[in-house]
Amino acid sequence: MLSRPLPDLQATEGLAAALAARVRRGDSILLSGPLGAGKSAFARAFLRALTADAALEVPSPTFTLVQSYDTPRGPVHHFDLWRLTDSTAMAELGWDDATDDIVLVEWPDRLGPLTPARALTLTLRITGDDSRAVTIEGWDDRLGDLA
């Protein structure tokens, strides 16, 4: 487990870019934390880094529940499970097929038994008006210089 401060949005974007450089097809990144902790900001920065498109439009999938993106490393599926109460709707959202690609999941507690065993979990916390902190668990063999 690794903990680090994220003093500003640029630090969150830097972490997202570093993790985007390490992601592989079949990976799951789970983003936990309260409203306003930076889950969507991380997801947006991650997708922009992965596509090398700083202007990529990345809407929150709160209402659509999932948005998919083509990237040089393969498809990425960004799930926002805020509106779900449990995992029963995941089959309808294409979860089983999506996990063959790369998945980003906001509110992963809604996954229940579908939570991937080898996921990278980021738990974000609000520490100030613009600052956050993150605890990172998983990918021990790939975090390298992040540790």
C-alpha positions as CSV (number, residue, x, y, z in Angstrom):
1,M,0.0,0.0,0.0
2,L,1.2,3.5,-0.9
3,S,-0.1,6.8,0.4
4,R,0.7,10.2,-1.1
5,P,-0.6,13.7,-0.9
6,L,-2.1,15.4,-4.0
7,P,-1.7,19.1,-3.2
8,D,-3.5,20.2,-6.3
9,L,-5.2,19.2,-9.6
10,Q,-1.8,19.0,-11.3
11,A,-0.6,16.3,-8.8
12,T,-3.8,14.3,-9.5
13,E,-3.2,14.6,-13.3
14,G,0.5,13.6,-12.8
15,L,-0.5,10.5,-10.9
16,A,-3.2,9.6,-13.6
17,A,-0.6,10.0,-16.4
18,A,1.9,7.8,-14.5
19,L,-0.7,5.1,-14.0
20,A,-1.8,5.4,-17.7
21,A,1.7,4.6,-18.7
22,R,1.5,1.3,-16.7
23,V,-1.9,0.1,-17.6
24,R,-2.5,-3.1,-19.6
25,R,-5.4,-4.7,-21.3
26,G,-7.5,-6.6,-18.7
27,D,-6.7,-4.1,-15.9
28,S,-9.2,-2.6,-13.6
29,I,-8.7,0.6,-11.7
30,L,-11.2,1.2,-8.9
31,L,-11.7,4.8,-7.7
32,S,-13.2,5.2,-4.2
33,G,-13.8,8.2,-2.1
34,P,-16.6,10.7,-1.1
35,L,-18.2,13.1,-3.5
36,G,-15.8,15.8,-4.5
37,A,-12.7,13.7,-3.7
38,G,-11.4,13.8,-7.3
39,K,-12.5,10.5,-8.8
40,S,-13.8,12.0,-12.0
41,A,-10.8,14.4,-12.2
42,F,-8.5,11.4,-12.0
43,A,-10.5,9.5,-14.7
44,R,-10.5,12.5,-17.0
45,A,-6.8,12.9,-16.7
46,F,-6.1,9.2,-17.0
47,L,-8.1,9.0,-20.3
48,R,-6.5,12.2,-21.7
49,A,-3.0,10.8,-20.9
50,L,-3.8,7.4,-22.4
51,T,-5.2,8.9,-25.6
52,A,-2.5,11.7,-25.7
53,D,-5.4,14.1,-26.3
54,A,-5.4,16.9,-23.7
55,A,-8.7,18.2,-25.1
56,L,-10.5,14.8,-25.1
57,E,-14.1,15.3,-24.0
58,V,-14.7,13.1,-20.9
59,P,-18.2,13.5,-19.6
60,S,-19.1,12.0,-16.3
61,P,-21.0,8.7,-17.0
62,T,-23.2,9.3,-14.0
63,F,-26.4,9.1,-16.1
64,T,-25.2,6.8,-18.8
65,L,-23.4,4.6,-16.3
66,V,-20.6,3.7,-18.7
67,Q,-18.6,5.6,-21.4
68,S,-16.2,3.8,-23.7
69,Y,-13.1,5.1,-25.4
70,D,-10.7,3.8,-28.0
71,T,-7.1,4.2,-27.0
72,P,-3.7,3.0,-28.3
73,R,-3.7,0.4,-25.5
74,G,-7.2,-0.9,-26.3
75,P,-10.7,0.1,-25.3
76,V,-11.3,1.7,-21.9
77,H,-14.7,1.6,-20.2
78,H,-15.4,4.3,-17.6
79,F,-18.1,3.2,-15.2
80,D,-19.8,5.5,-12.7
81,L,-21.9,3.3,-10.4
82,W,-23.2,6.0,-8.1
83,R,-26.8,5.4,-9.1
84,L,-26.7,1.6,-8.6
85,T,-27.4,0.0,-5.3
86,D,-25.7,-3.3,-6.1
87,S,-24.2,-5.4,-8.9
88,T,-27.3,-6.8,-10.5
89,A,-27.3,-4.4,-13.4
90,M,-23.7,-5.0,-14.4
91,A,-24.5,-7.7,-16.9
92,E,-26.7,-5.3,-18.8
93,L,-23.9,-2.7,-18.8
94,G,-21.5,-5.2,-20.5
95,W,-19.3,-5.7,-17.5
96,D,-18.1,-9.2,-18.4
97,D,-16.9,-8.2,-21.8
98,A,-15.5,-4.9,-20.5
99,T,-13.2,-6.6,-18.1
100,D,-11.3,-8.0,-21.1
101,D,-10.3,-4.4,-21.9
102,I,-9.4,-1.7,-19.4
103,V,-12.0,-0.5,-16.9
104,L,-12.1,2.5,-14.7
105,V,-14.8,2.3,-12.0
106,E,-16.1,5.1,-9.8
107,W,-18.1,3.9,-6.7
108,P,-16.7,0.3,-7.0
109,D,-18.4,-0.7,-3.7
110,R,-21.5,-1.3,-5.9
111,L,-19.6,-4.1,-7.7
112,G,-19.9,-6.5,-4.7
113,P,-18.9,-10.0,-5.8
114,L,-17.9,-8.7,-9.3
115,T,-14.9,-6.8,-7.9
116,P,-11.8,-7.9,-9.8
117,A,-9.3,-9.6,-7.5
118,R,-6.2,-8.0,-9.0
119,A,-7.5,-4.5,-9.4
120,L,-5.6,-1.3,-8.6
121,T,-7.6,0.5,-6.0
122,L,-7.2,4.3,-5.4
123,T,-8.9,5.7,-2.4
124,L,-9.1,9.5,-2.6
125,R,-9.7,11.8,0.4
126,I,-10.3,15.5,0.6
127,T,-7.7,17.2,2.7
128,G,-8.3,20.9,1.9
129,D,-10.1,23.2,-0.6
130,D,-7.9,22.1,-3.5
131,S,-5.8,19.3,-2.0
132,R,-6.4,15.6,-1.8
133,A,-4.6,12.5,-0.6
134,V,-4.6,9.0,-2.2
135,T,-4.0,5.5,-0.9
136,I,-3.0,3.1,-3.7
137,E,-3.3,-0.7,-3.3
138,G,-2.4,-3.3,-5.9
139,W,-0.1,-3.6,-8.8
140,D,2.9,-4.0,-6.5
141,D,5.0,-5.3,-9.4
142,R,4.2,-2.2,-11.6
143,L,4.3,0.8,-9.3
144,G,8.0,1.1,-9.4
145,D,9.0,4.8,-9.0
146,L,5.6,5.7,-7.6
147,A,6.5,4.0,-4.4
